[in-house]
Structures are given as structure tokens and as C-alpha cells.
Amino acid sequence: MPAARPAPGLYLVATPIGNLGDITLRALETLAGADLIACEDTRVTRKLTERFAIATPLVAYHEHNAAAMRPKLLARLSEGAAIALVSDAGTPLISDPGFKLAREASGLGIAVTALPGASAVLAALSVAGLPTDRFFFEGFLPPKTAARRTRIAALAGIEATLVLFEAGARVAATLKDLADILGAREAAVCRELTKLHEEVRRAPLPTLAETASERETRGEFVLVIAPPSQAARIMADADLDALLRERLGTGSVKDAVAEVLTVSGRPRREVYARALKLAGRSGAADDDD
């Protein structure tokens, strides 16, 4: 029996993050009845549509072709089409270019409807055993070491559980950087969630970093990190100096202070004075705390 065609508009359809059995009935009905399915990779989405005998045409929409494809999709929507937008896995608009399409469609008065479902972020939070009342989703950290460590330092002062995505090839290096900068916070490494080889490891960051090279690195990873404790918000002198030296090796005193300030928990005047001393310069620190 043919699926009923949904009303015209853009449908943001969550798809499974691994186990195809996690697709919702509403998602199947919408995918089967839509005029078109826009997806990151047609090969990935075709596995889903073939599994459930869905014949709706597929078109690729991803970061490399979004600028060219978005006007075409908006034109179809303006003509009254019903288009389903999916990512390779999970909820659309999370770490993909879908938000631009949704924003512009909404701006044109086109109905935009969310069909909730699987999410790697929420799945990881639910099994990590860490506080969930407040969390901050960062997505992927920069791939290069210096930029990654700088970003981790900026995240250190956020009083919420952190959720990160990471590629298997970089997970060991990322865990080391996280342990170096965030210290012994409790954390969880979630690999291949909902899939056959699902694995969740819970331990302090230094322990996870030490054993990372011994673990399987194939698959998709979500890292969940506890918020800072009250004691951890005040960085020890030795740790502060070590972090400042590292930053001074790649930038100016001003830049080093700006990067270290949020993670240190120290007054700006004190951080600036220590940075000047380490840089071998004399002069009064700024008056700002």
C-alpha cells in the first residue's frame, strides 16, 4: 500500500546512528511518502531505504555541494514539494549543513517539521553516568594539536558536562590533550553506540588516555567529560606555569594569557604577571582582575 504523501514542507528526519531497528514509524512513513530525500551520502541512506523498501528518490546534500544544491531544494519546496532531510546517522542539523537549509526555508514561509529520533549526543549522555542537567555539545575538536589544546583550554571553564565527537584515528591524542589540560575529571568513551561492537569505558581522563593506544580505534566515538569540580577550578602553580610555557612557545604573552585565563581559575593580574616572568620580561601587570 503506497505511503500517504505528507503536507508540503521540509521534514528533518532523524535516522538510526547504527542499529536500523531504531528508526521510528513516523520517520518511515515520511520518508516513503516524501517527493524527495536529501541526504549527506546517497550510498549510506540507500541502505536504510532498501532495508524498508522505500523508493523515494535520493539527492546528495552535504557541505561540499550545499551552496549549489540549496537553491534547487528551496525552489522545489516553494513549488509545494515535501522534502525529507536526513544525515548519515542521527538527527539532522547536528554537525552538518542542514541548519542553513532549514533557516532559509523557514524564512521563505515554508513549513519546517522535526521528526525526532536517534541522537549520538543523547545516547552517550544517557550511558556515561555523568551529570546530565547541564551539558555542552562541542562536536569535533580541531584536528591539529595546537589548535585542539587551545580549544580544550577554552572549554575548561564551562560548568557543564562536555560532549565531543572524535574520529578513531585521533581519539588517543585527543584524550591525552584532555587529560593534560582538564586533569582527572571523570569521563566516558563511547564507541559504536547501538551497533554490534558497542563499547562504553568510564574512568578518569588520565586512565582513559593511558589505555587508549591499547583499545580498538575503529568506529565512531563520543567523549563525555564531567564538569569541573570546585577544587579543579583553581589551577596549581606548576600546572599554570606549564600551560603558560606551552602557549608562550607558540604565541605572544597577550595571547597566552587569554588562552590560559579561563582554565586557570586565577585572577587575570596574577596570570599576566606569571606569563611576563616566564617570558623573561619585566613590567607591571595590568590592573584588571
Helices and strands as residue ranges (DSSP letters): E 9-13, G 20-22, H 25-33, E 36-39, H 42-51, E 58-60, H 66-78, E 82-86, H 98-107, E 112-115, H 120-128, E 135-140, H 145-155, E 161-167, G 168-170, H 171-182, E 186-191, E 199-204, H 205-211, G 212-214, E 220-225, G 231-233, H 237-248, H 253-264, H 268-278
